[in-house]
Structures are given as C-alpha cells and as structure tokens.
Amino acid sequence: MADIVRQIVEVKAVYPDRVIVRMMQMSACAGCHAKGFCSSADCKEREIVVPGSYPTLQEGEQVELEGRESLGWWAMLLSFVFPLIVLVATVAVSLMLGLDDLFAALVGLGAIAVYYALLALSGSILRKKFVFSLRKIYTQK
C-alpha cells in the first residue's frame, strides 16, 4: 500500500464536479534564518483542481489534501529528470554525428521543447494518474 501524504490547504472555489484548493509551496530553505539575505528563498501559491463532488465544503475553509507519495516522485521525474536525460542524450548524439557545439545545443533545446509539448498534450492522461482527494478537518470545540 502506498504511503499517503497530507497537506493543509484552503478551499478557493467549490463546483459541482470539482474543488479548487490553494496551497503555499515553499522551497526547502524558506524556513532558514538567513532567508532575508538570500535570493533563493521563495514561496509560491499553487492552485490544485481536485475532481469530485464535495458539497459540504465552503470557500475559505481549511481541508486536508491527500495524495500518494509516489505521485511526487513521478512529478519530479516527469518535470526534471526525464527532460535532463533527453537534453544530455540529444546533445551527445548530435555531437557524435559531427554537429558543431552551438547547433548541438540548439537541437537539445528543441528536443526539450518537444518533450514538454508532448507532456502538455498528454494532460488528460496525466490527470487520471495524478489524483488527489480532500478530507474535511473537524475541530473539537
């Protein structure tokens, strides 16, 4: 059984067939004491669409977003690792074929553009694989 990862998020909008939630995505060093002196500390707001009917949720409510841990690994592979492999392989093959460095680099960048275009076109397939769910948070009074 896959490990479930949970994060507290805020409901932004509720529709009959989906809920849009807002989460704060912080870099690993966002909590660092030196973040005021470093330009790498960042915090971004992300919106996630969770399919399904959640009629008891209201805008502004805090809920738990749940997903399988393996989804994070797949997202990292698809977003960063596979494109790097495509880039390195394309440039290496281009150089072995005798292309000059600049043209090999341009071919590599073109291959990355094609990879991300194919990834964008496969959005409906990825939405079926990357499924999240919401859990209402009940507080004791």
QUIVENKA-V535712 format. One record per pair of residues at least 12 apart in sequence whose C-alpha atoms are under 7 Angstrom apart, sorted by sequence separation. I is the first residue (numbers start at 1). J is the second residue. D is the distance in whole Angstrom. If there is no record, write none. Layout:
# QUIVENKA-V535712
i-><I	I>
j-><J	J>
d-><D	D>
This chain:
# QUIVENKA-V535712
i-><9	10	29	30	9	10	30	91	9	27	91	27	26	27	91	26	91	25	26	90	24	25	24	25	24	25	87	23	24	87	22	23	22	23	87	22	86	87	21	22	86	20	21	20	21	20	83	19	20	18	19	18	19	83	18	17	18	17	18	17	16	14	14	13	11	12	11	12	11	10	11	10	11	10	9	10	8	9	8	9	8	9	7	8	6	7	6	7	71	6	5	6	4	5	4	5	4	5	67	3	4	67	2	3	66	67	2	65	66	65	66	65	64	65	63	64	63	64	63	64	63	62	50	50>
j-><21	22	41	42	22	23	43	104	23	41	105	42	42	43	107	43	108	43	44	108	43	44	44	45	45	46	108	45	46	109	45	46	46	47	111	47	111	112	47	48	112	47	48	48	49	49	112	49	50	49	50	50	51	115	51	51	52	52	53	53	53	58	59	59	58	59	59	60	60	60	61	61	62	62	62	63	62	63	63	64	64	65	64	65	64	65	65	66	130	66	66	67	66	67	67	68	68	69	131	68	69	132	68	69	132	133	69	132	133	133	134	134	134	135	134	135	135	136	136	137	137	137	132	133>
d-><6	5	6	6	6	7	7	5	5	6	6	6	6	6	7	4	5	6	6	5	7	5	6	6	5	7	5	6	6	7	7	5	6	6	7	5	7	6	6	7	7	7	5	6	7	5	6	6	6	7	5	6	6	7	4	6	5	5	6	5	6	7	7	6	7	5	5	6	5	6	5	6	6	5	6	6	7	6	6	6	5	6	5	6	6	5	5	7	6	5	6	7	6	5	6	6	5	6	7	6	6	5	6	6	6	7	7	7	5	6	6	5	6	7	7	5	6	6	5	7	5	7	6	6>
